[in-house]
Amino acid sequence: MAVEFFVVPTVTFTFDAPLSPSQDYLPVAPAPKATHLVLSLSQKRVYVWADDQILEDFPVAIGTPETPTPTGGFEIFQMIVDPSWESPWTGDVYPPGPNSALGLRWIGFASQPNGIIGFHGTPTVSSIGQAASNGCVRLRNEDVLTLFAYVRMGMSVVVEP
């Protein structure tokens, strides 16, 4: 008489905290990866998208009617941590920091004849929600830090009226 043996692999689970019989273990799914940004000039908000899902959105300041934020499709081509700022009017260079005109991060996405347009932080939080810039898109410093973590070089930016 032949005897068959089956080898069953052992699976061990380790939990930092004990689970009660009423709890289920649900693994945490990774957060969706951002795929593109949509800037709505009329709503003065930038939306972080993962395919067809909005992950997060932030209030922004946009260009004035005299110096508007350009509309259309663009790609991120610059990402700078703690940017310094050179005044286009005086040529003076200002050091990086939370009180810099560019705040804590710079994300360049549109090259224009009169300069580069990008998302950046600002110490002037009263301008958020207004048409107040020379074309750039201002965010609160804490918001630009979060936005910076979502984006990558070459990411699509769509600017809608």
Secondary structure, DSSP 4 states (H G I P E B T S, - for coil): ---------------SSPPPTT----PPPPPPPP-EEEEETTTTEEEEEETTEEEEEEE-BEE-SSSPPPPEEEE--EEEES--EE-TTT--EE--STTSTTTTEEEEEEEETTEEEEEEEES-GGGTTSEEESS-EEEEHHHHHHHHHH--TT-EEEEE-
